[in-house]
Amino acid sequence: MEQTEQWTERLLEAEERLGEVHAILSELRRELKDAGRKKDAGALDEAAQRIARYGQLFGELRSAWMSTDD
C-alpha cells in the first residue's frame, strides 16, 4: 500500500506540472493568435490539448489506484 501512495504522489506531481505547461502554452497560443500567427497558434493549441489529455489520464489512473484495496 505504501508504494502505491508514493506512486500516487509522484503521478499527482506530474499532473500538476502538466497543468503548468498547459497554462503556459495556452497563454502563448493566445499571444500568437493575437499577433496573426494562426498556424503557430494552431500547433500550440494541438500540443496544449494533448497535454490536457495526459493530465486527465493521470488523474484517472490516480483515482483507480486510490480506489483499489491492494
N, C-alpha and C positions, 0 to 999 in steps of 0.2 A: 504494500500500500504506500509506503514512504516513497518508493521510486516513482510511482505514478504521480504523486503530489509534486515531486521535483520536475517531472516531465511537463506537468500541467503548468507549473510556474514558468518554465522556460518557453513553453508554447505561448503563454499569455504575453511574455516579454516580446516575443517575435511578432505577435499580433499587434501589440502597441507600437512597435517600430514601423510596421507596415502602415499603420494609421498615420504616423508622422510623414512617411514618404508619400502617401496618398494625398495628404493635405498640401504638401509642397508641390507635387505635380499638378494638382488641381489649380492652385494659385498661378503657377507658371503657365498652365494652359489658358487660363483667362487672360493673362497678360499678352500672350502670343496672339490670341484671338483678337483682342483689342488693337493690337499692332498690325492686324491684317495678315498675319501668318497662319492662315487657316489650315494648311497641310501639316505644319508643325504642331499646331494645336490639336489637330485630329489624331496625330501619332501619340501625343502625350495623353489624350483622352483614352485611347485604347489601352495604354500602359496603366493608367490610373484605374480603369475598370478591372483589369486583370489583377492588380494588387488588391483591390477591394474583394474580388472573388477569393483570393488566397486568404485574406483576413477572415472572411466568412467561413471558409473551410476549416481554418484553425479553430475558430470559435465552436463550430460543430464538433470537431474532434475533441476539444477540451470538455464539452458537455457530455459527450459519450464516455470519456474517461471518468468523469466525476460521477456519473450515474451507475457505473459498474461497481460491484462489490467484490472485486478480486482480492 
